[in-house]
């Protein structure tokens, strides 16, 4: 059975609190490429974090820390939105 909760288990309004839910591990079926960052170019604009549909961008407070490859699917959105071209997609 999936990690989804039954409706009667949800908080009022159907709110799901992220820290209470298991993160789906999707990295085992990534597209064949993964993001790598050149930290010297990164300006911590956090657009990668904002656009990542899988919450794979890790932060250290308000600074970019890296990627959680267990949940990254290789969608390339982070590399596309990076204004400094600090993120590049590399083959697995």
Secondary structure, 3 states (H helix, E strand, C coil): CCCCCCHHHCCHHHCCCHHHCCCCCCHHHCCCEEEEECCCCCCCCCHHHHHCCCCCEEEECCEEEEECCCCCCCCCHHHHHCCCCCEEEEEC
